Amino acid sequence: MGPKKLPDPSKVLPRDPTGSYLHLKLKRFANIQDVSMPYARKTWQQYPHDVAVSLAPNARAMCRQCHAKICKNELRYQLLLQCHKGCKNAAYFHADCVWKYPETSKIINLDEFFGLDDLPEMIKAKVEKDFSTFVTSQMVRDIADTDAAAVTKKRAKTKASGDSVTSTPVKKKGKVRSSSIDGK
């Protein structure tokens, strides 16, 4: 009996279709009191914020969304994603890619962006505009999802009662019959 072979962590940890790890979440724990591991508390003390925005000091960081390098002096977003133990892990994004990442939906207002005050006014205005556009699209998407859920629920309720909601022709065994709301 040889040594026990451990599974490859890249195959064990859940990933989305783009290859990003799904176990890292933004704002997994509300505050430092919820974190019990000492090394996780250290990362919270080093980085008390969850989102940072800055100009890239060099060209070493890669975008978590598109996997391309972020050029020097390009606008760079940093999300501090938390693992299941509470450690904060830095994930960098291009200005356009950050809004495509699913965890950004947890960002509520511009006050959460660390370093926004240090940016030049023109770039600061771009960040504010992009964020307001993102929030607006999120609200529209939420309203559409709520409406779609209500329609689905109404259809399921109508189907259970036996009434037909549509007035489109129903084809059955080669014959076309018209159904209506009255059921006639």
NORSULSUL-V558714 format. One record per residue. N is the residue number from 1. RES is the residue in one small letter. SS is DSSP state (hx for helix, st for strand, lp for the rest). PSI is psi in whole degrees, 0 to 359 (999 if undefined). OMEGA is omega as a letter, one per 30 degrees, with the letter a starting at -180 (NA if undefined). Layout:
{{N & RES & SS & PSI & OMEGA} {N & RES & SS & PSI & OMEGA}}
//
This chain:
{{1 & m & lp & 115 & a} {2 & g & lp & 184 & l} {3 & p & lp & 147 & a} {4 & k & lp & 127 & a} {5 & k & lp & 123 & l} {6 & l & lp & 146 & l} {7 & p & lp & 152 & l} {8 & d & lp & 120 & a} {9 & p & hx & 334 & l} {10 & s & hx & 340 & l} {11 & k & hx & 340 & a} {12 & v & hx & 316 & a} {13 & l & lp & 136 & a} {14 & p & lp & 142 & l} {15 & r & st & 156 & l} {16 & d & lp & 177 & a} {17 & p & lp & 335 & l} {18 & t & lp & 353 & l} {19 & g & lp & 2 & l} {20 & s & lp & 143 & l} {21 & y & st & 139 & a} {22 & l & lp & 351 & a} {23 & h & lp & 349 & l} {24 & l & lp & 121 & a} {25 & k & st & 147 & l} {26 & l & lp & 131 & l} {27 & k & lp & 44 & l} {28 & r & lp & 317 & l} {29 & f & lp & 138 & a} {30 & a & lp & 319 & a} {31 & n & lp & 176 & a} {32 & i & hx & 337 & l} {33 & q & hx & 338 & l} {34 & d & hx & 349 & a} {35 & v & lp & 127 & a} {36 & s & lp & 337 & a} {37 & m & lp & 131 & a} {38 & p & hx & 320 & a} {39 & y & hx & 333 & l} {40 & a & hx & 321 & l} {41 & r & hx & 325 & l} {42 & k & hx & 318 & l} {43 & t & hx & 328 & l} {44 & w & hx & 324 & l} {45 & q & hx & 325 & l} {46 & q & hx & 321 & a} {47 & y & lp & 84 & a} {48 & p & lp & 348 & a} {49 & h & lp & 167 & l} {50 & d & lp & 338 & a} {51 & v & st & 133 & l} {52 & a & st & 151 & l} {53 & v & st & 135 & a} {54 & s & st & 174 & l} {55 & l & st & 135 & a} {56 & a & lp & 124 & a} {57 & p & lp & 340 & l} {58 & n & lp & 185 & a} {59 & a & lp & 35 & a} {60 & r & lp & 333 & a} {61 & a & lp & 145 & l} {62 & m & st & 145 & l} {63 & c & st & 132 & a} {64 & r & lp & 335 & a} {65 & q & lp & 306 & a} {66 & c & lp & 353 & l} {67 & h & lp & 27 & l} {68 & a & lp & 156 & l} {69 & k & st & 146 & l} {70 & i & lp & 118 & a} {71 & c & lp & 158 & l} {72 & k & lp & 139 & a} {73 & n & lp & 15 & l} {74 & e & lp & 149 & l} {75 & l & st & 129 & a} {76 & r & st & 131 & l} {77 & y & st & 142 & l} {78 & q & st & 118 & l} {79 & l & st & 130 & l} {80 & l & st & 95 & a} {81 & l & st & 144 & a} {82 & q & st & 138 & l} {83 & c & lp & 182 & a} {84 & h & lp & 342 & l} {85 & k & lp & 348 & l} {86 & g & lp & 356 & l} {87 & c & lp & 140 & l} {88 & k & st & 130 & a} {89 & n & st & 131 & a} {90 & a & st & 132 & l} {91 & a & st & 125 & a} {92 & y & st & 149 & a} {93 & f & st & 150 & l} {94 & h & st & 164 & l} {95 & a & lp & 326 & l} {96 & d & lp & 329 & a} {97 & c & lp & 332 & a} {98 & v & hx & 328 & a} {99 & w & hx & 347 & l} {100 & k & hx & 343 & a} {101 & y & lp & 131 & a} {102 & p & hx & 330 & a} {103 & e & hx & 344 & a} {104 & t & hx & 346 & l} {105 & s & hx & 347 & l} {106 & k & hx & 352 & l} {107 & i & lp & 123 & a} {108 & i & lp & 316 & a} {109 & n & lp & 172 & a} {110 & l & hx & 343 & l} {111 & d & hx & 341 & a} {112 & e & hx & 347 & a} {113 & f & st & 109 & l} {114 & f & st & 134 & l} {115 & g & lp & 2 & a} {116 & l & hx & 326 & a} {117 & d & hx & 337 & a} {118 & d & hx & 350 & a} {119 & l & lp & 155 & l} {120 & p & lp & 153 & a} {121 & e & hx & 321 & a} {122 & m & hx & 317 & l} {123 & i & hx & 323 & l} {124 & k & hx & 319 & l} {125 & a & hx & 322 & l} {126 & k & hx & 317 & l} {127 & v & hx & 316 & l} {128 & e & hx & 318 & l} {129 & k & hx & 314 & l} {130 & d & hx & 319 & a} {131 & f & hx & 317 & l} {132 & s & hx & 323 & l} {133 & t & hx & 318 & l} {134 & f & hx & 315 & a} {135 & v & hx & 319 & l} {136 & t & hx & 315 & l} {137 & s & hx & 326 & l} {138 & q & hx & 317 & a} {139 & m & hx & 318 & l} {140 & v & hx & 317 & l} {141 & r & hx & 318 & l} {142 & d & hx & 319 & l} {143 & i & hx & 317 & l} {144 & a & hx & 319 & l} {145 & d & hx & 321 & l} {146 & t & hx & 317 & l} {147 & d & hx & 318 & l} {148 & a & hx & 321 & l} {149 & a & hx & 321 & l} {150 & a & hx & 319 & l} {151 & v & hx & 317 & l} {152 & t & hx & 318 & l} {153 & k & hx & 318 & l} {154 & k & hx & 319 & l} {155 & r & hx & 317 & l} {156 & a & hx & 320 & l} {157 & k & hx & 317 & l} {158 & t & hx & 319 & l} {159 & k & hx & 323 & l} {160 & a & hx & 327 & a} {161 & s & hx & 346 & l} {162 & g & lp & 355 & l} {163 & d & lp & 153 & l} {164 & s & lp & 137 & a} {165 & v & lp & 329 & a} {166 & t & lp & 162 & l} {167 & s & lp & 26 & l} {168 & t & lp & 153 & l} {169 & p & st & 141 & l} {170 & v & st & 125 & a} {171 & k & st & 126 & a} {172 & k & st & 116 & l} {173 & k & lp & 48 & l} {174 & g & lp & 349 & l} {175 & k & st & 144 & l} {176 & v & st & 122 & l} {177 & r & st & 145 & l} {178 & s & st & 126 & l} {179 & s & lp & 155 & l} {180 & s & lp & 178 & a} {181 & i & lp & 324 & a} {182 & d & lp & 338 & a} {183 & g & lp & 12 & a} {184 & k & lp & 999 & NA}}
//
